[in-house]
Amino acid sequence: MNPYAFVTAKKHDPVSHPSHYCAGGIETIDIVKAKMPPERFRGFLQGNVIKYVTRAEFKGKQLEDLKKAAWYLERLITELEKDKEA
């Protein structure tokens, strides 16, 4: 049985929902968030924004990497808005 069968049923989206980040039935980002205090998770998100922006032009998938940076930035904004409401 394909361990990724439950994931491949969804449309593969290398930016918002990479199938290799969902093995085991839970997104890696959700595991990371659950294991870190909020301020460290926000730092993780910010670090990923920096990582994807600074290496985008060197990997051959510039647009995809910039979209990934935007995804992490949007997630960071969402986390900050949640904190503000709490």
BELRA-V893696 format. One record per run of one state. SS is the DSSP state (A for helix, B for strand, O for the rest). FROM is the first residue (numbers start at 0). LEN is the number of residues. If there is no record, write none. Layout:
SS FROM LEN
SS FROM LEN
This chain:
O 0 4
A 4 4
O 8 4
B 12 1
O 13 3
B 16 1
O 17 1
A 18 3
O 21 6
A 27 8
O 35 2
A 37 21
O 58 3
A 61 24
O 85 1
